[in-house]
């Protein structure tokens, strides 16, 4: 009977103490942080590109008249 209880406790404790899921959560957080940073960078880059094309357009328009 004691052997059965010991096997049951080890069977319950073993999946709980494993750390494989913890590293997957950490990788997920790192990926989310990189995606957030890339989104912010793309927004800033898009505004800069829009400004550059606006300047080019106004320069071309003024040179044609």
C-alpha positions as CSV (number, residue, x, y, z in Angstrom):
1,X,0.0,0.0,0.0
2,X,2.8,2.4,0.8
3,X,4.4,1.6,-2.5
4,X,1.2,2.6,-4.3
5,X,0.9,5.9,-2.5
6,X,4.6,6.7,-3.2
7,X,4.1,6.0,-6.9
8,X,1.0,8.2,-6.9
9,X,2.8,11.1,-5.2
10,X,5.7,10.8,-7.6
11,X,3.4,10.7,-10.5
12,X,1.6,13.8,-9.4
13,X,4.8,15.7,-8.4
14,X,6.8,14.9,-11.6
15,X,4.7,16.9,-14.2
16,X,4.3,19.8,-11.8
17,X,8.1,20.2,-11.2
18,X,9.1,20.1,-14.9
19,X,10.3,23.4,-16.3
20,X,9.9,22.8,-20.0
21,X,6.8,24.9,-20.1
22,X,8.5,27.7,-18.3
23,X,11.1,28.2,-21.0
24,X,8.4,28.2,-23.6
25,X,6.6,31.0,-21.8
26,X,9.9,32.9,-21.6
27,X,10.4,32.5,-25.4
28,X,6.9,33.7,-26.0
29,X,7.5,36.8,-23.9
30,X,10.7,37.5,-25.8
31,X,8.9,37.1,-29.2
32,X,6.1,39.4,-28.0
33,X,8.7,42.1,-26.9
34,X,10.5,41.9,-30.2
35,X,7.2,42.2,-32.1
36,X,6.2,45.2,-30.0
37,X,9.5,46.9,-30.7
38,X,9.3,46.2,-34.4
39,X,5.8,47.6,-34.5
40,X,6.9,50.8,-32.9
41,X,9.9,51.0,-35.2
42,X,7.8,50.5,-38.3
43,X,5.4,53.2,-37.2
44,X,8.3,55.7,-36.8
45,X,9.9,54.6,-40.1
46,X,6.5,54.9,-41.9
47,X,6.1,58.5,-40.7
48,X,9.7,59.3,-41.9
49,X,9.1,57.8,-45.3
50,X,5.8,59.6,-45.7
51,X,7.5,62.9,-44.8
52,X,10.3,62.2,-47.4
53,X,7.8,61.5,-50.2
54,X,5.8,64.6,-49.3
55,X,9.0,66.7,-49.6
56,X,9.9,65.1,-52.9
57,X,6.3,65.6,-54.2
58,X,6.3,69.3,-53.2
59,X,9.7,69.9,-54.7
60,X,8.7,68.3,-58.0
61,X,5.4,70.2,-58.1
62,X,7.2,73.5,-57.5
63,X,9.9,72.8,-60.1
64,X,7.2,72.0,-62.8
65,X,5.4,75.4,-62.4
